[in-house]
Amino acid sequence: MTYAKTAQARWQAAKPVVFALAIGLVAGPLISSYMGWQITQATARTQMRENVTEQLAMICAARAKAEVADTGALDWTARSALAKKWVVAAGAPLADLDVADACTRKLAA
């Protein structure tokens, strides 16, 4: 047998494995992303922002309830003003509106 025939025989034996590997490298990430086993960077940032907003709103609501005992009795405008007062103290940059809204909703409960 010549070298060319030996190489061709090895290629024929390895060909299915090489094609399966190539298809798996392309299809694997697509399938796992579709199934939800991995997330995109934008999704991770959105989830992180929602969690941080929720934590800051909880801090804001606790501080506001320490100042006014019955926040549920306040009207929406008063709760909003109270939330905006304490949202900066909770560490939200420039009184973030998302945190202020979440804090206002927590004060209503």
C-alpha positions as CSV (number, residue, x, y, z in Angstrom):
1,M,0.0,0.0,0.0
2,T,1.2,3.4,-0.8
3,Y,1.1,6.4,1.5
4,A,-1.8,8.0,-0.4
5,K,-3.9,4.9,0.0
6,T,-3.1,4.7,3.7
7,A,-4.0,8.4,4.2
8,Q,-7.2,7.9,2.2
9,A,-8.2,4.9,4.3
10,R,-7.5,6.9,7.5
11,W,-9.6,9.8,6.2
12,Q,-12.5,7.5,5.4
13,A,-12.4,6.0,8.9
14,A,-12.2,9.5,10.6
15,K,-14.6,11.3,8.3
16,P,-17.8,10.5,10.3
17,V,-16.2,11.6,13.5
18,V,-14.9,14.9,12.0
19,F,-18.3,15.8,10.5
20,A,-20.1,14.9,13.7
21,L,-17.7,17.1,15.7
22,A,-18.1,20.0,13.2
23,I,-21.9,19.7,13.4
24,G,-21.8,19.5,17.2
25,L,-19.6,22.6,17.4
26,V,-22.2,24.6,15.4
27,A,-25.4,23.1,16.6
28,G,-24.5,22.6,20.3
29,P,-24.5,26.3,21.3
30,L,-27.6,27.0,19.3
31,I,-29.6,24.1,20.8
32,S,-28.4,24.9,24.4
33,S,-29.3,28.5,24.0
34,Y,-32.8,27.6,22.6
35,M,-33.4,25.2,25.5
36,G,-32.5,27.9,28.0
37,W,-29.4,26.3,29.4
38,Q,-27.4,29.4,28.7
39,I,-28.3,33.1,28.7
40,T,-27.1,36.0,26.7
41,Q,-25.2,39.0,28.1
42,A,-28.2,41.2,27.7
43,T,-30.5,38.8,29.6
44,A,-27.9,38.6,32.4
45,R,-27.7,42.4,32.6
46,T,-31.5,42.7,32.7
47,Q,-31.8,40.2,35.5
48,M,-29.0,41.8,37.4
49,R,-30.6,45.2,37.1
50,E,-34.0,43.9,38.3
51,N,-32.4,42.2,41.3
52,V,-30.4,45.3,42.3
53,T,-33.5,47.5,41.8
54,E,-35.5,45.1,44.1
55,Q,-32.8,45.2,46.8
56,L,-32.5,49.0,46.7
57,A,-36.3,49.3,46.8
58,M,-36.5,47.1,49.9
59,I,-33.9,49.3,51.6
60,C,-35.7,52.4,50.6
61,A,-39.1,51.1,51.9
62,A,-37.6,50.0,55.2
63,R,-36.1,53.4,55.8
64,A,-39.3,55.2,54.7
65,K,-41.4,53.0,57.0
66,A,-39.1,53.9,59.9
67,E,-40.0,57.6,59.3
68,V,-43.7,57.1,58.7
69,A,-45.3,54.1,60.4
70,D,-48.4,53.6,58.3
71,T,-47.3,54.3,54.7
72,G,-50.4,52.4,53.3
73,A,-52.6,55.3,54.5
74,L,-50.8,57.8,52.5
75,D,-52.0,58.8,49.0
76,W,-49.9,58.0,46.0
77,T,-48.3,61.4,45.7
78,A,-47.1,61.4,49.4
79,R,-45.8,57.8,49.0
80,S,-43.9,58.8,45.8
81,A,-42.4,61.9,47.5
82,L,-41.4,59.7,50.5
83,A,-39.8,57.1,48.2
84,K,-37.9,59.8,46.2
85,K,-36.6,61.1,49.5
86,W,-35.2,57.8,50.6
87,V,-34.1,56.3,47.3
88,V,-31.0,58.5,47.2
89,A,-30.1,57.5,50.7
90,A,-30.4,53.8,49.7
91,G,-27.6,54.2,47.2
92,A,-29.4,54.4,43.9
93,P,-27.5,56.7,41.5
94,L,-29.3,60.0,41.0
95,A,-32.6,58.8,42.5
96,D,-33.2,56.1,39.9
97,L,-36.8,56.2,38.7
98,D,-37.1,52.4,38.6
99,V,-36.0,52.1,42.2
100,A,-38.3,54.9,43.2
101,D,-41.3,53.3,41.5
102,A,-40.5,49.9,43.1
103,C,-40.2,51.6,46.5
104,T,-43.5,53.4,46.1
105,R,-45.2,50.1,45.3
106,K,-43.6,48.5,48.4
107,L,-44.8,51.4,50.5
108,A,-48.4,50.8,49.3
109,A,-48.4,47.2,50.5
